[in-house]
Amino acid sequence: MKRSLIGRVWPGATAVVLFLGFVFPVYWMFATAFKANKDIVGDTPVWFPTSPTLEHFEKAVDAEGFWTFVANSFITTGVAVLLSLVIALLASFAIARMRFRGRRSFILVMMMAQMAPWEVMVIAYYMIVRDADMLNSLLPLIGIYTLMVLPFTILTLRGYVAAVPKELEESAMVDGCTRAQAFRRVIFPLLAPGLMATSLFGFITVWNEFPYVLILSKDPSAQTLPLWLTGFRTTFGDDWGATMAASSLFAVPILILFVFLQRRAVGGLTSGAVKG
């Protein structure tokens, strides 16, 4: 009985410790953003904002170039994720349904690309973009970000396409649908969890990306929020309240997207990993 009790308790206790370890920094960031300056710089930690204020958020929003960085981040993230989903849908269908020479090699290359550290290719990409005279532009960032999330998207959606019985597609074709119509009307609606999982992963990856925008974009008009956040300053130096407010604003889109998609995203990741 003692071993059985320990076996039931330790997984829950471990989960609680890990949960607190991950959640507490996020809570402290949001709490600090609402605290008054005297509570932030005081010697005694203030665990809860005693007099919540929006002053720090106003400073962050009014900072120079904030809305330009926001627009750039949403443009690069949205376009890169959308492009990767469209390409991955076609590629995953071809891998899961068709047999062609080089299929296994293609899958192996996708796995290797997924494991490769993209930071080691920063200099090579910089030279390519420089020679193409496309520095300080969002287009090379969008292209690179699309390539970054594409391998994971293809491999995940491949599992989902393979999990759809071929008989459903064949029945639709017998009823008069072309292969493209069968894909659109039968297979595509069943891929919603996989699309949500991969779009969430892609959004987080691109939204947080820092090295490439640091190297390729020196002009503030072509920079994104991660770069703006690292150099966030006020006219009075380090303002920790405003910095935490800026960090909170940066994290809000990811948190909102995760709250809405987390159930389907987790199911999509597990299903795409074990099927196909």
ChimeraX attribute file (.defattr): number of C-alpha atoms within 10 A of each C-alpha:
attribute: neighborCount
match mode: 1-to-1
recipient: residues
	/A:1	6
	/A:2	7
	/A:3	8
	/A:4	8
	/A:5	9
	/A:6	10
	/A:7	11
	/A:8	11
	/A:9	11
	/A:10	11
	/A:11	10
	/A:12	11
	/A:13	11
	/A:14	10
	/A:15	11
	/A:16	12
	/A:17	11
	/A:18	11
	/A:19	11
	/A:20	12
	/A:21	11
	/A:22	11
	/A:23	11
	/A:24	11
	/A:25	11
	/A:26	15
	/A:27	15
	/A:28	14
	/A:29	18
	/A:30	20
	/A:31	20
	/A:32	26
	/A:33	28
	/A:34	24
	/A:35	24
	/A:36	18
	/A:37	17
	/A:38	9
	/A:39	19
	/A:40	19
	/A:41	12
	/A:42	9
	/A:43	8
	/A:44	8
	/A:45	9
	/A:46	16
	/A:47	12
	/A:48	14
	/A:49	16
	/A:50	11
	/A:51	9
	/A:52	13
	/A:53	14
	/A:54	14
	/A:55	16
	/A:56	23
	/A:57	21
	/A:58	13
	/A:59	17
	/A:60	22
	/A:61	15
	/A:62	11
	/A:63	17
	/A:64	14
	/A:65	15
	/A:66	17
	/A:67	14
	/A:68	15
	/A:69	21
	/A:70	17
	/A:71	16
	/A:72	17
	/A:73	22
	/A:74	17
	/A:75	15
	/A:76	23
	/A:77	24
	/A:78	17
	/A:79	16
	/A:80	26
	/A:81	28
	/A:82	16
	/A:83	18
	/A:84	24
	/A:85	23
	/A:86	13
	/A:87	14
	/A:88	24
	/A:89	19
	/A:90	14
	/A:91	17
	/A:92	22
	/A:93	19
	/A:94	15
	/A:95	21
	/A:96	19
	/A:97	12
	/A:98	9
	/A:99	10
	/A:100	9
	/A:101	7
	/A:102	9
	/A:103	14
	/A:104	12
	/A:105	10
	/A:106	12
	/A:107	17
	/A:108	12
	/A:109	13
	/A:110	18
	/A:111	15
	/A:112	12
	/A:113	17
	/A:114	18
	/A:115	11
	/A:116	12
	/A:117	10
	/A:118	14
	/A:119	11
	/A:120	9
	/A:121	11
	/A:122	15
	/A:123	13
	/A:124	10
	/A:125	17
	/A:126	17
	/A:127	13
	/A:128	14
	/A:129	18
	/A:130	13
	/A:131	10
	/A:132	10
	/A:133	10
	/A:134	16
	/A:135	22
	/A:136	20
	/A:137	18
	/A:138	20
	/A:139	16
	/A:140	22
	/A:141	25
	/A:142	20
	/A:143	15
	/A:144	16
	/A:145	25
	/A:146	23
	/A:147	18
	/A:148	22
	/A:149	26
	/A:150	26
	/A:151	20
	/A:152	21
	/A:153	29
	/A:154	25
	/A:155	23
	/A:156	26
	/A:157	33
	/A:158	28
	/A:159	25
	/A:160	28
	/A:161	26
	/A:162	18
	/A:163	18
	/A:164	18
	/A:165	10
	/A:166	12
	/A:167	9
	/A:168	14
	/A:169	20
	/A:170	15
	/A:171	13
	/A:172	17
	/A:173	16
	/A:174	11
	/A:175	10
	/A:176	11
	/A:177	16
	/A:178	14
	/A:179	13
	/A:180	11
	/A:181	15
	/A:182	20
	/A:183	19
	/A:184	13
	/A:185	14
	/A:186	16
	/A:187	22
	/A:188	16
	/A:189	11
	/A:190	15
	/A:191	20
	/A:192	15
	/A:193	22
	/A:194	26
	/A:195	24
	/A:196	24
	/A:197	26
	/A:198	27
	/A:199	23
	/A:200	18
	/A:201	19
	/A:202	25
	/A:203	24
	/A:204	20
	/A:205	16
	/A:206	23
	/A:207	22
	/A:208	17
	/A:209	19
	/A:210	17
	/A:211	13
	/A:212	20
	/A:213	22
	/A:214	14
	/A:215	14
	/A:216	24
	/A:217	20
	/A:218	13
	/A:219	10
	/A:220	14
	/A:221	15
	/A:222	20
	/A:223	26
	/A:224	30
	/A:225	27
	/A:226	21
	/A:227	19
	/A:228	19
	/A:229	17
	/A:230	11
	/A:231	10
	/A:232	19
	/A:233	16
	/A:234	15
	/A:235	7
	/A:236	6
	/A:237	8
	/A:238	11
	/A:239	17
	/A:240	18
	/A:241	27
	/A:242	26
	/A:243	24
	/A:244	23
	/A:245	27
	/A:246	26
	/A:247	22
	/A:248	20
	/A:249	18
	/A:250	18
	/A:251	16
	/A:252	11
	/A:253	15
	/A:254	15
	/A:255	14
	/A:256	11
	/A:257	15
	/A:258	18
	/A:259	10
	/A:260	11
	/A:261	16
	/A:262	16
	/A:263	13
	/A:264	16
	/A:265	22
	/A:266	15
	/A:267	15
	/A:268	23
	/A:269	21
	/A:270	14
	/A:271	18
	/A:272	25
	/A:273	15
	/A:274	11
	/A:275	14
	/A:276	16
